[in-house]
Amino acid sequence: PDMVLRGGALLAVAVMASTAAAFNQSPTMHLGARNSFAATSQRLRLQLKAGRSVGGTASISMQFGLGNLFGGGNKPTNKVVSLEEAGLIPDIFPEIFETTTVLRVKYPAWVKSSVDLKDISSFGGTPTRGAGEISMGQVITPTQAQVAPVVGWEAEKGAYYTLVLTDPDAPSRASPTLREWVHWVRVNIPGDNLPCDGEDGGEDLKTYVGAGPPMETGLHRYVFVLYKQADGKQQFEDSDKTPFVKNGRDKWSVTKFAEKYKLGTPVAWSYFQAEYDNYVVELNSALAGQGGGA
């Protein structure tokens, strides 16, 4: 056990060093390149996935509940928010459902800052504190949600899952005329290849787009929904695929999507909240300004 802990500590140091190097290499890194350092270096992530040793010290397993990405596998102690308290019935779901597992969502500990348009001395691209593992309903910033998180849950071996991130508050919670705005759909995630990091294990049906709430629209809810695919690995239509663009994301429905592919009721859900910050300008520019609020 001591060796595992020492190995985890050394890995954490290596991860921090890798992240710092990523920041220093390109102050003007394009948004599309952010995934190259989203959860630090791909090599370290793959070493975690495979359980290989780092620096010849200790082998660390990435199976959910064992690795160090989620604090050694300890479950979060945050209070549970009900669907009613989150206001998700009927905004997203038609009725209450029982969950069978717990979603754990972890954003990078460090991210790139954005240019402050009100401060001529602001250049952006500098390291700024990320969100880390989030609790249900936590308020974070779009800057902290700019890259896909690592998501874990207790999975059934041999099962496949679909993970969705959707915003019911587009363009605002007070006037959600574009409800829902879908930010991410990852399908065919194998239960024996967790946590889901958006890089291997499964495939993106809709590429991840970070939170981009319009200015002066208040807090938006960003809801993660997990389904266990009833028929194992499934085929999904090409018409449902969306790359890194705004088109094809608004007026979407996670419930109708689940009905179309016979996914049943969700097995887990969670959410965070965010409102406009300077990163939204950068995000909208990268998305070519197409579509509505996100």
C-alpha atoms as one frame of an Amber mdcrd trajectory, in Angstrom:
protein
   0.000   0.000   0.000   2.821   2.438   0.811   4.402   1.760  -2.563   1.076
   2.456  -4.332   0.715   5.752  -2.473   4.282   6.787  -3.321   3.673   5.867
  -6.951   0.504   7.951  -6.978   2.331  10.932  -5.502   5.107  10.694  -8.083
   2.534  10.416 -10.844   0.742  13.512  -9.568   4.026  15.445  -9.714   4.641
  14.200 -13.246   1.127  15.222 -14.274   1.589  18.738 -12.874   4.936  19.070
 -14.671   3.388  17.890 -17.919   0.564  20.405 -17.604   2.982  23.258 -16.909
   5.019  22.265 -19.961   1.897  22.316 -22.098   1.160  25.872 -21.008   4.699
  27.062 -21.605   5.007  25.587 -25.075   2.295  27.607 -26.787   0.788  30.728
 -25.204  -1.484  31.090 -28.218  -2.586  27.471 -28.456  -5.657  27.123 -30.684
  -8.810  25.905 -28.968  -8.800  22.732 -31.062  -5.421  21.798 -29.575  -6.630
  22.022 -25.982  -7.518  18.343 -25.895  -3.823  17.550 -26.253  -3.318  18.643
 -22.662  -6.878  18.502 -21.327  -6.069  15.978 -18.637  -2.301  16.355 -19.028
  -0.192  14.274 -21.357  -1.698  11.415 -23.305   1.247   9.207 -22.387   0.531
   9.525 -18.687  -3.171   8.964 -19.253  -2.448   5.785 -21.213  -0.069   4.598
 -18.511  -2.863   5.060 -16.023  -5.332   3.228 -18.254  -3.069   0.255 -18.725
  -1.913   0.134 -15.121   1.728   0.383 -16.195   4.383   1.618 -13.823   5.559
   5.220 -13.941   9.261   5.761 -13.454   9.668   2.156 -12.352   7.827   2.763
  -9.077   4.317   1.403  -8.739   1.619   0.089 -11.021  -1.616   2.077 -10.751
  -4.913   0.692 -11.979  -7.408   2.996 -13.666 -10.442   0.820 -13.072 -13.070
   3.048 -11.449 -12.798   3.010  -7.653  -9.109   2.043  -7.670  -7.064   4.754
  -9.376  -5.920   8.052  -7.923  -7.952  10.238 -10.317 -10.864  10.169  -7.889
  -8.987  10.453  -4.596  -8.025   6.806  -4.299 -11.534   5.656  -5.119 -13.294
   7.234  -2.137 -16.820   8.234  -3.030 -17.628  11.953  -2.787 -19.245  13.147
   0.420 -21.250  15.935  -1.204 -24.974  16.043  -0.628 -27.230  14.508  -3.244
 -29.529  16.856  -5.153 -32.875  15.471  -6.321 -34.219  15.862  -9.839 -36.942
  18.107  -8.448 -34.471  20.302  -6.557 -32.422  20.701  -9.728 -35.578  21.628
 -11.625 -35.015  18.912 -14.219 -38.593  17.626 -14.169 -40.068  18.463 -16.626
 -37.248  20.603 -18.081 -35.405  17.481 -19.277 -37.045  14.366 -17.853 -40.793
  13.608 -17.909 -40.777  11.789 -14.563 -38.662  10.620 -11.648 -36.408   7.594
 -12.141 -34.218   5.529  -9.835 -30.459   5.625 -10.401 -28.313   2.510 -10.050
 -24.855   4.078  -9.883 -23.158   7.408  -9.121 -21.490   9.615 -11.725 -18.175
  11.160 -10.742 -16.998  14.005 -12.940 -13.513  15.460 -12.847 -12.319  18.424
 -14.893  -8.594  19.271 -15.168  -6.955  20.837 -12.113  -5.338  23.480 -14.339
  -6.646  25.125 -17.514  -5.665  28.007 -19.782  -7.009  31.440 -18.943  -8.824
  33.564 -21.525  -8.153  37.114 -22.617  -9.935  39.737 -20.524 -11.276  42.146
 -23.121 -11.641  44.852 -20.461  -7.978  44.644 -19.468  -5.464  45.651 -22.161
  -2.688  44.001 -20.156  -4.430  40.612 -20.312  -2.947  38.160 -22.797  -4.690
  34.939 -21.741  -3.128  31.519 -22.155  -1.689  31.433 -18.640  -2.354  28.605
 -16.162  -5.404  29.160 -13.997  -7.067  26.969 -11.402  -9.400  24.337 -12.821
 -12.461  22.776 -11.230 -11.135  19.296 -10.429 -13.776  16.815  -9.307 -17.125
  18.571  -9.142 -20.050  18.007  -6.824 -23.663  17.879  -7.937 -24.935  21.376
  -8.698 -21.542  23.029  -8.169 -20.997  26.400  -9.837 -17.876  26.475 -12.022
 -16.790  28.721 -14.895 -16.854  28.108 -18.655 -13.069  28.494 -18.513 -12.919
  25.504 -16.158 -15.202  23.427 -18.418 -13.423  24.160 -21.687 -12.211  20.570
 -22.199 -13.979  17.257 -21.692 -13.838  15.863 -18.149 -12.936  12.403 -16.963
 -16.124  10.598 -15.917 -16.344   7.459 -13.786 -19.069   5.183 -12.455 -19.504
   1.655 -11.134 -20.101  -0.273 -14.353 -21.178  -3.774 -15.246 -18.413  -5.752
 -16.908 -19.242  -6.394 -20.539 -21.883  -3.647 -20.675 -21.819  -0.577 -22.920
 -22.936   2.921 -21.973 -23.981   6.247 -23.493 -22.993   9.517 -21.786 -24.708
  12.822 -22.581 -24.048  16.430 -21.513 -26.932  18.801 -22.242 -28.044  22.330
 -21.332 -31.798  22.874 -20.811 -31.307  26.631 -20.297 -30.443  27.815 -23.800
 -30.299  30.666 -24.376 -31.433  31.350 -20.779 -33.310  29.585 -18.001 -35.896
  32.364 -18.008 -36.546  31.948 -21.746 -35.299  28.524 -22.909 -36.408  28.820
 -26.515 -33.502  26.664 -27.735 -33.895  23.922 -25.098 -31.970  21.623 -25.082
 -28.490  22.521 -26.351 -26.466  19.300 -26.450 -22.768  19.625 -25.596 -21.536
  16.040 -25.739 -22.744  12.566 -26.640 -20.329   9.654 -26.263 -21.639   6.197
 -27.114 -20.538   2.568 -26.872 -18.418   3.220 -23.796 -17.259  -0.206 -22.547
 -17.880  -0.776 -18.860 -14.508  -2.456 -18.452 -12.597   0.576 -19.810 -13.342
   3.277 -17.246 -13.141   6.074 -16.372 -14.296   7.610 -19.642 -11.775  10.265
 -20.661 -13.120  11.183 -24.088 -10.019   9.819 -25.825 -10.320   6.045 -25.872
 -13.151   3.682 -25.014 -16.315   4.555 -26.914 -16.823   7.110 -29.648 -18.071
  10.669 -29.822 -21.412  10.930 -31.578 -21.393  14.645 -30.794 -17.977  16.167
 -30.112 -17.528  17.848 -26.745 -18.219  21.591 -26.658 -17.601  23.372 -23.371
 -20.068  25.579 -21.529 -20.793  28.792 -23.423 -23.708  30.621 -21.773 -24.439
  34.008 -23.401 -23.733  37.196 -21.501 -26.349  38.312 -18.964 -28.346  35.072
 -19.105 -27.495  33.952 -15.581 -26.600  30.455 -14.495 -27.145  27.567 -16.881
 -27.486  23.940 -15.792 -25.200  21.483 -17.568 -26.570  17.996 -17.043 -24.661
  14.722 -17.427 -26.941  11.751 -18.174 -25.743   8.143 -18.278 -27.553   5.265
 -19.975 -26.729   1.585 -20.023 -27.237   0.371 -23.586 -29.780  -2.427 -23.391
 -28.519  -4.329 -26.436 -24.794  -4.033 -25.830 -22.757  -2.282 -28.496 -25.082
  -0.409 -30.850 -25.090   1.268 -34.226 -25.908   4.984 -34.219 -26.999   6.883
 -37.315 -24.567   9.154 -39.099 -27.283  11.831 -39.167 -26.891  12.158 -35.376
 -23.167  12.875 -35.602 -22.054  16.442 -34.913 -18.434  17.645 -35.075 -17.056
  20.701 -33.274 -19.690  23.125 -34.599 -22.851  24.760 -33.248 -25.165  23.530
 -35.980 -27.356  20.593 -35.030 -27.157  21.072 -31.275 -30.087  23.288 -30.293
 -33.704  22.203 -29.746 -32.406  18.724 -28.964 -33.905  16.282 -26.443 -32.013
  13.669 -24.441 -35.307  11.902 -23.704 -36.218  11.633 -27.390 -32.679  10.518
 -28.195 -32.971   7.741 -25.593 -36.336   6.693 -27.007 -34.952   6.577 -30.548
 -32.166   4.195 -29.572 -34.122   2.301 -26.922 -31.717   3.262 -24.136 -34.341
   3.036 -21.406 -34.213   5.266 -18.340 -30.947   6.812 -17.142 -28.847   4.860
 -14.656 -27.122   7.980 -13.289 -26.989  11.746 -13.666 -25.215  14.788 -12.297
 -24.866  18.445 -13.183 -22.928  21.640 -12.718 -23.856  25.273 -13.219 -22.018
  28.050 -15.035 -22.567  31.568 -16.308 -20.785  33.742 -18.824 -17.081  34.499
 -18.550 -14.425  35.649 -21.041 -13.854  32.132 -22.384 -17.278  32.232 -24.080
 -15.968  34.787 -26.597 -13.110  32.463 -27.494 -15.433  29.465 -27.731 -17.906
  31.236 -30.007 -15.065  32.375 -32.250 -13.790  28.810 -32.545 -17.293  27.600
 -33.371 -17.473  30.201 -36.164 -20.387  31.969 -34.461 -22.988  29.554 -35.843
 -26.193  28.744 -33.949 -27.508  30.041 -30.649 -26.493  30.221 -27.018 -24.809
  27.288 -25.380
